[in-house]
Amino acid sequence: MIDTNYVDLAFPLTGKFLPLDNGYIIYSALSRICPNIHKLNTISIHPIAGIPNSDKQLTLTKRSRLQIRIPIEQIPQIYEFLVEQTFNIDQSKFHLGIPEYKALTSSSTVYSRLVVIRRCIEPEVFLEAAQRQLRELDIQGNIKLLKKKNAQLQCRQMVMKKKEGTFPIRGYGVEVTDLNEADSLKLQQHGIGGKHKMMCGVFVPSWNSRPEAK
């Protein structure tokens, strides 16, 4: 077993609904109650599990978790700001419970539901850039863009709403196969692309359920 100093902190998350596109608003809300979320450049936030509904909302369930991937030594910089804390998004309140600690698990195949790479919109350009980033991390593996059941590429768009305006960011679901144990853990630690704190570029083993893009 290869050691890694990263873990996933999985906070039980209670509340009613979130927008389906919630990466930016979750990051913003957490940064307000824990400024170190904004300052640290070594952490990632996982997509939140729930039940999508017809109003483009995500219904939270008993299994919904806020998962933060973080180096073990940095946990004290965020823990006390988040555990048993309540935060607001618009008029809705959400509560974080006591987290579980989950070690990263190696898998020969990992995927991310959304990877965004700056200035890489077209699939061919995006794939080239993603392959280049793997090489820069010295990771050996085969990378492909995920497809939906209708064979179309799994393309998603995240929207950032700031005072200056609304900024859409487009990316793709990505899978990397044929990884050895060390490279699998390295990719899960570092990810590829940007906006890792907005639920982008976070890789998990392929045996986790892989949501199909709507």
ZATORLO-975165 format. One record per atom (N, C-alpha, C): z, y, x; atom name. Coordinates in steps of 0.001 Angstrom, whole numbers, plus 500000, padded with zeros to 6 digits. Atoms other than C-alpha are relative to their C-alpha. Layout:
      Z      Y      X atome
      Z      Y      X    CA
...
***
This chain:
      Z      Y      X atome
 500000 498798 500843     N
 500000 500000 500000    CA
 500000 501248 500876     C
 500091 498759 499244     N
 499013 503412 501372    CA
 500876 501055 499332     C
 499088 498997 500545     N
 501641 506119 500944    CA
 499246 501277 499665     C
 500489 498667 500339     N
 500848 509390 499223    CA
 501198 500846 499619     C
 498864 499143 500330     N
 503145 512367 498879    CA
 499816 500702 498664     C
 500236 499402 501321     N
 501700 513268 495452    CA
 500539 499088 498899     C
 499634 500723 501213     N
 503086 512269 492061    CA
 499488 500793 498803     C
 500241 499322 501269     N
 502311 513071 488451    CA
 501330 500181 499292     C
 498823 499706 500834     N
 505166 514799 486622    CA
 499520 500037 498563     C
 500465 500113 501388     N
 504738 513818 482967    CA
 501084 500469 499049     C
 499029 499402 500924     N
 506656 516127 480628    CA
 499631 499650 498560     C
 500276 500127 501439     N
 506917 515066 476963    CA
 499715 501380 499408     C
 500429 498719 500570     N
 505142 517822 475016    CA
 500042 499907 498488     C
 499906 499996 501457     N
 506108 518569 471435    CA
 499514 501330 499451     C
 500588 498863 500684     N
 504409 520959 469044    CA
 499065 499459 498942     C
 500900 500461 501055     N
 501770 520807 466348    CA
 498564 499877 500486     C
 501419 500014 499663     N
 498266 521804 467373    CA
 499729 500855 501228     C
 500582 499197 498937     N
 496396 523056 470414    CA
 498502 500113 499743     C
 501464 500008 500027     N
 492800 524237 470583    CA
 499471 498854 500862     C
 500588 501044 499167     N
 490554 521472 471901    CA
 499730 500514 501413     C
 500237 499362 498712     N
 489563 523834 474697    CA
 501285 500720 500398     C
 498670 499435 499753     N
 493075 524420 476021    CA
 500364 500137 501474     C
 499673 499955 498580     N
 492841 524309 479826    CA
 500501 501353 500475     C
 499606 498669 499529     N
 493008 528044 480407    CA
 501258 500509 499313     C
 498831 499452 500703     N
 495561 528865 477714    CA
 501292 499272 500395     C
 498827 500716 499514     N
 497938 526123 478899    CA
 500408 500520 501374     C
 499714 499463 498672     N
 497661 527342 482478    CA
 500641 501383 499905     C
 499449 498649 500148     N
 498322 530924 481378    CA
 501421 499965 499459     C
 498664 500086 500599     N
 501315 529963 479225    CA
 501023 499474 501004     C
 499076 500548 499001     N
 502890 527879 482000    CA
 500271 501004 501115     C
 499813 499009 498935     N
 502341 530640 484560    CA
 500976 501084 499591     C
 499046 498980 500471     N
 504350 533013 482379    CA
 501441 499533 500146     C
 498613 500474 499882     N
 507437 530788 482406    CA
 500304 499441 501386     C
 499825 500524 498643     N
 506874 529432 485927    CA
 498959 500644 500907     C
 500978 499294 499170     N
 505167 531942 488257    CA
 499440 499173 501152     C
 500494 500819 498892     N
 504867 529292 490974    CA
 498794 499146 499606     C
 501211 500697 500446     N
 502267 527499 488845    CA
 498771 500791 500445     C
 501114 499140 499586     N
 500006 530453 489596    CA
 499886 500056 501522     C
 500011 499801 498555     N
 501020 530701 493256    CA
 499571 498766 500776     C
 500268 501226 499244     N
 500731 527065 494344    CA
 498533 499601 499865     C
 501412 500410 500045     N
 497218 525946 495283    CA
 499828 498503 500247     C
 500031 501436 499721     N
 498106 522264 495713    CA
 500199 499157 498747     C
 499694 500752 501210     N
 498726 521293 492089    CA
 498788 499931 499070     C
 501014 500163 501037     N
 496540 520063 489255    CA
 500698 499710 498683     C
 499462 500290 501334     N
 497128 519827 485512    CA
 499008 499095 499280     C
 500846 500958 500707     N
 495803 516860 483554    CA
 499623 500511 498606     C
 500281 499791 501422     N
 494023 517118 480203    CA
 501115 499388 499147     C
 498932 500451 500885     N
 496488 516684 477337    CA
 499435 499065 498937     C
 500448 500978 500992     N
 496145 513644 475095    CA
 500485 500394 498612     C
 499657 499735 501389     N
 496158 514024 471319    CA
 498878 499502 499119     C
 501009 500439 500956     N
 494047 513488 468218    CA
 499142 501202 499617     C
 500883 498888 500402     N
 491015 515800 467798    CA
 499800 500013 498493     C
 500299 499915 501426     N
 490437 517093 464289    CA
 498773 500874 499762     C
 501259 499323 500344     N
 487565 518761 462454    CA
 500071 501511 500185     C
 499845 498555 499809     N
 488979 522273 463030    CA
 499984 500396 501468     C
 500036 499759 498559     N
 488397 522021 466797    CA
 501395 500218 500564     C
 498632 499983 499509     N
 492089 521488 467300    CA
 500403 498611 500455     C
 499443 501245 499500     N
 494084 518813 469072    CA
 501390 499835 499401     C
 498698 500285 500579     N
 496962 517311 467102    CA
 500834 499244 501029     C
 499127 500664 499038     N
 499836 516436 469441    CA
 500700 498812 499337     C
 499330 501201 500490     N
 501488 513026 469091    CA
 501230 499729 500869     C
 498823 500375 499213     N
 504605 511319 470425    CA
 499616 499623 501426     C
 500458 500375 498664     N
 502506 510245 473392    CA
 499429 501175 500784     C
 500562 498835 499295     N
 501314 513750 474300    CA
 500905 500401 501164     C
 499271 499621 498794     N
 502331 514764 477788    CA
 499297 501154 500705     C
 500524 499038 499038     N
 501913 517744 480064    CA
 500207 499368 501364     C
 499898 500663 498707     N
 501129 516081 483386    CA
 499522 500928 501109     C
 500306 499149 498848     N
 501207 518022 486631    CA
 499999 499134 501243     C
 500112 500735 498732     N
 499984 516447 489861    CA
 500425 500936 501115     C
 499356 499078 499066     N
 502026 517864 492701    CA
 500554 499243 501200     C
 499302 500610 498868     N
 503264 517103 496235    CA
 501496 499901 499710     C
 498590 500242 500315     N
 506777 515659 496016    CA
 500881 501140 500491     C
 499128 498966 499426     N
 508254 518337 498271    CA
 499917 501327 499244     C
 500128 498749 500751     N
 507037 521095 495920    CA
 500588 499911 498582     C
 499437 500150 501352     N
 508652 519694 492761    CA
 501113 501012 499719     C
 498937 499014 500294     N
 511764 521936 493139    CA
 499477 501404 499677     C
 500540 498666 500256     N
 509480 524991 492979    CA
 499546 500201 498550     C
 500420 499862 501404     N
 508488 524241 489364    CA
 500964 499350 499006     C
 499236 500853 500920     N
 511009 521761 487921    CA
 500916 500794 499078     C
 498992 499324 500822     N
 513803 524039 486750    CA
 499386 501030 499051     C
 500667 499031 500872     N
 511312 526505 485231    CA
 499363 499341 498776     C
 500737 500687 501058     N
 509713 523831 483035    CA
 500839 499038 499172     C
 499276 501046 500714     N
 512224 521137 482113    CA
 500811 500587 498849     C
 499333 499595 501234     N
 513540 521547 478552    CA
 499714 501464 499620     C
 500374 498629 500309     N
 511725 524871 478240    CA
 499029 500053 498826     C
 500911 499742 501119     N
 509849 526321 475276    CA
 499038 501118 500391     C
 500967 498932 499747     N
 506664 528359 475535    CA
 499156 500208 498761     C
 500802 499623 501168     N
 504409 530118 473050    CA
 498530 500105 500363     C
 501438 499729 499954     N
 500665 530080 472516    CA
 499650 500586 498650     C
 500181 499242 501245     N
 499755 532699 469921    CA
 501314 499936 499222     C
 498789 500056 500816     N
 502247 532074 467089    CA
 500662 498621 500022     C
 499492 501372 499987     N
 502891 528422 467942    CA
 500950 499782 501180     C
 499035 500322 498958     N
 505840 527063 469933    CA
 499813 498565 500465     C
 500116 501322 499394     N
 505761 524101 472312    CA
 501206 499776 500904     C
 498796 500320 499226     N
 508610 522310 474042    CA
 499694 498916 501018     C
 500144 500989 498933     N
 508693 520410 477334    CA
 501312 499248 500169     C
 498809 500817 499824     N
 511118 517515 477717    CA
 500268 499694 501465     C
 499669 500441 498643     N
 512490 515725 480779    CA
 498870 499096 500493     C
 501212 500721 499583     N
 509586 514391 482857    CA
 500280 498634 500608     C
 500057 501227 499220     N
 508798 510950 484151    CA
 499237 500297 501283     C
 500713 499900 498731     N
 507636 510568 487736    CA
 499058 498817 500094     C
 500992 501069 499932     N
 504403 508596 488065    CA
 499285 500046 501348     C
 500712 500086 498726     N
 503084 507461 491429    CA
 498502 499877 499750     C
 501446 500176 500102     N
 499337 507697 491991    CA
 499650 498542 500288     C
 500407 501398 499884     N
 497595 504336 491669    CA
 498555 499930 500466     C
 501349 500141 499472     N
 494578 503353 493709    CA
 499139 499158 499068     C
 500983 500761 500763     N
 491472 502125 491892    CA
 498647 500211 500656     C
 501320 499866 499371     N
 487972 501448 493192    CA
 499087 500934 499218     C
 500773 499083 500834     N
 486628 503541 490291    CA
 500942 501016 499372     C
 499216 498926 500616     N
 488036 506902 489210    CA
 499035 500954 499308     C
 500860 499056 500715     N
 486735 509563 486861    CA
 500773 501266 499660     C
 499453 498751 500514     N
 487314 513130 485739    CA
 499176 500412 498790     C
 500723 499660 501230     N
 486445 514251 482215    CA
 499216 501299 500135     C
 500705 498735 499801     N
 485370 517696 483482    CA
 500181 500471 501430     C
 500021 499408 498661     N
 484411 518900 486945    CA
 499119 501237 499929     C
 500805 498775 499967     N
 483217 522481 487430    CA
 499812 500420 501453     C
 500334 499545 498651     N
 481467 523716 490569    CA
 499240 501315 499862     C
 500551 498654 500137     N
 480636 527379 490960    CA
 498509 500026 500317     C
 501445 499795 499862     N
 476963 528283 490546    CA
 499203 498694 499955     C
 500707 501280 500110     N
 476029 524654 489855    CA
 499953 499604 498530     C
 500132 500238 501433     N
 474816 524452 486268    CA
 499079 498827 499708     C
 500956 501071 500241     N
 471797 522162 486387    CA
 500528 498684 500566     C
 499423 501289 499583     N
 472675 518446 486682    CA
 499677 499604 501438     C
 500388 500423 498661     N
 470711 517822 489883    CA
 500728 500818 501071     C
 499307 499117 499053     N
 472214 520831 491673    CA
 501487 499672 500026     C
 498584 500345 500107     N
 475675 519919 490412    CA
 500298 498712 500765     C
 499754 501291 499358     N
 475413 516318 491617    CA
 499909 500115 501515     C
 500121 499784 498556     N
 474238 517422 495066    CA
 501263 500653 500555     C
 498797 499291 499543     N
 477193 519799 495380    CA
 501214 499078 499969     C
 498878 500936 500098     N
 479647 517111 494215    CA
 499955 498989 501140     C
 500144 500942 498879     N
 478266 514651 496776    CA
 500373 500662 501321     C
 499667 499268 498780     N
 478601 517300 499474    CA
 501517 500158 500144     C
 498548 499856 499935     N
 482245 517876 498575    CA
 500683 498683 500352     C
 499448 501305 499602     N
 482955 514142 498843    CA
 499848 499795 501504     C
 500221 500160 498557     N
 481427 514121 502322    CA
 500952 500871 500796     C
 499084 499092 499300     N
 483538 517121 503335    CA
 501424 499453 500025     C
 498690 500653 500027     N
 486630 515136 502313    CA
 499998 498670 500747     C
 500168 501274 499295     N
 485295 512162 504312    CA
 500320 498825 499081     C
 499811 501054 500997     N
 485304 510013 501168    CA
 498677 499262 499811     C
 501168 500837 500198     N
 482880 507114 500891    CA
 500042 499413 498593     C
 500052 500523 501356     N
 481885 506324 497315    CA
 498704 500413 499337     C
 501198 499680 500763     N
 479081 506420 494788    CA
 500378 500845 498793     C
 499646 499040 501041     N
 479149 509360 492399    CA
 498886 500082 498958     C
 500987 499830 501060     N
 477437 509728 489042    CA
 500574 500882 498910     C
 499594 499207 501150     N
 477535 511981 486002    CA
 500152 499064 498805     C
 499740 500852 501149     N
 479041 510356 482922    CA
 499064 500348 498843     C
 500850 499805 501170     N
 476999 509888 479771    CA
 500743 499602 498735     C
 499477 500368 501309     N
 477839 509743 476088    CA
 499283 498761 499493     C
 500605 501210 500560     N
 476943 506810 473870    CA
 498529 500193 499661     C
 501416 499738 500314     N
 473673 508509 472973    CA
 499169 500243 501262     C
 500671 499911 498688     N
 472763 508555 476701    CA
 499837 501427 500512     C
 500017 498630 499488     N
 473076 512351 476984    CA
 501151 500193 500987     C
 498945 499726 499032     N
 475081 513715 479895    CA
 501251 500551 499308     C
 498725 499541 500551     N
 478752 514340 479173    CA
 500289 501396 500562     C
 499879 498608 499573     N
 478561 518115 479542    CA
 501025 500703 499122     C
 498961 499277 500737     N
 481524 520286 478550    CA
 500017 501457 500437     C
 499852 498585 499680     N
 482281 523976 478457    CA
 501433 500433 499759     C
 498671 499422 500112     N
 485614 525626 479113    CA
 499852 501511 499903     C
 500077 498555 500185     N
 486209 529225 477989    CA
 501277 500650 500524     C
 498884 499190 499514     N
 488437 531680 479847    CA
 499965 501339 499281     C
 499911 498731 500720     N
 489575 534608 477702    CA
 500961 500922 500729     C
 499214 499021 499262     N
 490751 537567 479749    CA
 499831 501375 499368     C
 500111 498632 500511     N
 491242 541274 479112    CA
 498590 500539 500218     C
 501339 499496 499676     N
 487871 541862 480757    CA
 498910 499400 499111     C
 500998 500633 500854     N
 486115 539551 478322    CA
 500162 498493 499971     C
 500002 501454 500122     N
 485275 535920 477616    CA
 499004 499412 500985     C
 500822 500562 498937     N
 483902 533763 480405    CA
 499862 498484 499809     C
 500208 501446 500145     N
 482387 530333 479634    CA
 499716 499356 501360     C
 500204 500754 498769     N
 482441 527755 482432    CA
 499531 498602 499619     C
 500612 501272 500372     N
 480252 524667 482246    CA
 500151 498980 501118     C
 499899 501063 499013     N
 480694 521327 483951    CA
 499666 498657 499387     C
 500406 501343 500396     N
 480231 517577 483695    CA
 501134 499004 500232     C
 499154 501143 499703     N
 482194 514362 483433    CA
 499442 499266 501204     C
 500425 500595 498732     N
 482106 512598 486806    CA
 500764 498695 500239     C
 499382 501271 499606     N
 482765 509029 487938    CA
 499625 499695 501443     C
 500236 500412 498619     N
 483128 507802 491517    CA
 500408 498537 500128     C
 499764 501441 499900     N
 482860 504074 492245    CA
 499982 499549 501463     C
 500055 500659 498684     N
 483161 501701 495225    CA
 500872 500708 501037     C
 499064 499335 499105     N
 486146 503516 496711    CA
 500948 498979 500629     C
 498910 500796 499447     N
 488546 501919 499155    CA
 501334 500638 499595     C
 498690 499538 500476     N
 492282 502352 498596    CA
 500331 501401 500492     C
 499659 498697 499434     N
 492704 505315 500934    CA
 499168 501110 499384     C
 500871 498968 500552     N
 489695 507219 499615    CA
 500296 500251 498527     C
 499641 499818 501405     N
 490718 506625 496000    CA
 501195 500931 499856     C
 498810 499148 500066     N
 494129 508165 496608    CA
 499700 501411 500495     C
 500367 498675 499483     N
 492627 511012 498647    CA
 499276 500818 498936     C
 500741 499289 501041     N
 490232 511906 495825    CA
 500912 500401 498852     C
 499059 499646 501063     N
 493036 511801 493262    CA
 500920 501148 500431     C
 499159 498904 499505     N
 495130 514104 495451    CA
 499260 501334 500006     C
 500708 498740 499738     N
 492471 516678 496247    CA
 499018 500391 498906     C
 501010 499697 500999     N
 489904 516387 493451    CA
 498769 500627 500635     C
 501155 499228 499544     N
 486563 518137 493699    CA
 499751 501108 498974     C
 500242 498867 500881     N
 485228 521342 492169    CA
 501177 500952 499988     C
 498943 499004 500107     N
 487479 524151 491023    CA
 500776 499883 498698     C
 499213 499880 501237     N
 489932 525136 488261    CA
 500875 498773 499753     C
 499168 501194 500164     N
 492247 522182 488908    CA
 501231 500264 499136     C
 498833 499678 500834     N
 495129 523991 487215    CA
 499602 500268 498552     C
 500506 499855 501368     N
 492922 524343 484125    CA
 499398 498691 499506     C
 500353 501354 500442     N
 492466 520556 483772    CA
 498610 499560 500428     C
 501320 500378 499489     N
 489214 520372 485736    CA
 500145 499289 501349     C
 500029 500660 498705     N
 488442 518031 488639    CA
 501180 499112 500292     C
 498848 500880 499829     N
 491503 515823 488059    CA
 499531 498561 499771     C
 500510 501369 500075     N
 490611 512190 488767    CA
 501119 499004 499724     C
 499053 501054 500361     N
 492353 509156 487297    CA
 499269 498656 500056     C
 500638 501322 499991     N
 491722 505385 487506    CA
 499224 499724 498724     C
 500925 500189 501114     N
 488960 504160 485253    CA
 500562 499138 498888     C
 499457 500801 501102     N
 491184 501799 483279    CA
 500691 500875 498964     C
 499530 499073 501028     N
 492594 504886 481536    CA
 498886 500225 499001     C
 501029 499761 501012     N
 490792 505614 478254    CA
 499204 501227 500365     C
 500889 498923 499601     N
 487797 507862 478835    CA
 499440 500643 498741     C
 500463 499394 501234     N
 487262 510325 475962    CA
 498538 500406 500063     C
 501410 499617 500062     N
 483670 510855 474910    CA
 499892 501444 499578     C
 500217 498593 500369     N
 482484 514445 474791    CA
 499412 500092 498604     C
 500530 499768 501343     N
 481816 515756 471298    CA
 498814 500925 500070     C
***
